[in-house]
Amino acid sequence: MSPILLQGGAAAAISLLFGLFALIVHLAIIVWIYSDAQGRSDQPAFLWAIVAFLAPLLGLVLYFIIGRNR
């Protein structure tokens, strides 16, 4: 096999792993914010989950600043 094909395959594999990792982190942020907001927020938890879905890092920061009451 050509070294160029091996390099492309390795790059694709690394890209796939990075994408899967980013997806898992994104879903974990949504689930954590939803479960935490059920007990610590006056606003509905599903709204915070929607914010986290649309903008995960910004949603996490906003939740820490204005979403938690206790």
Secondary structure as GFF3:
##gff-version 3
##sequence-region A 1 70
A	DSSP	alpha_helix	3	40	.	.	.	ID=ss1
A	DSSP	alpha_helix	45	54	.	.	.	ID=ss2
A	DSSP	alpha_helix	56	62	.	.	.	ID=ss3
A	DSSP	pi_helix	63	67	.	.	.	ID=ss4
###
